[in-house]
C-alpha cells in the first residue's frame, strides 16, 4: 500500500469511489455491532473528540471548528442513537 496523504487517497486505493456519508458510517457501525452482539459478545462504542475541540492550536486556522464539523457530528450522533 503506498503512503496516503488523506482519507480520500486511502479510499481510492481501496477502490472506493466516494467517501461514505455520515449516515452510511453510522449504519455500518450499527450493523457491525449487531453481528458482534449476535455472537454473544458485548459492544462498547467510543467516539474520540475532534481535534478542533481539544487541540485547536495545532490546526490551520481555516480548519478550526469548520462549518461541516457541527453538521456532521450532529448527524453521526443522531443516527447512532437512533439505531
Secondary structure, DSSP 4 states (H G I P E B T S, - for coil): -PPPSSHHHHHHHHT-SSPPPHHHHHHHHHHHHHHHHHTT-------PPPHHHH-GGGS-GGGTT-HHHHHHHHHHHHHHHH-
